[in-house]
C-alpha cells in the first residue's frame, strides 16, 4: 500500500520559484494510515506476540537451568 499524503506545487512569481506542499485530501490519508496501523497490529498479534512469548519461555528455561546448576554445585 502506497500512502501519498503530500503533493508539491511549484509556482513562479516575479521570476522566483515558490514551492508549496499541500495535502491531497486529509480524510483518505487518515483512513489509509489507520488501515496501515491496523494491519501492523494484526501482524504483531499473529506473528510477534507468540514469538515473544516463546522467546520469554526459552529465556526463563535457560535462566532457571543455570540457576539450578549453580545452586546444585553450591
ABEGO torsion letter per residue (X at the ends): XBBBABBBBBBBBGGBBBBBBBBABAAAAAAAAAAAAAAAAAAAAAAAAAAAAAAAAAAAAAAAAAAAAAAAAX
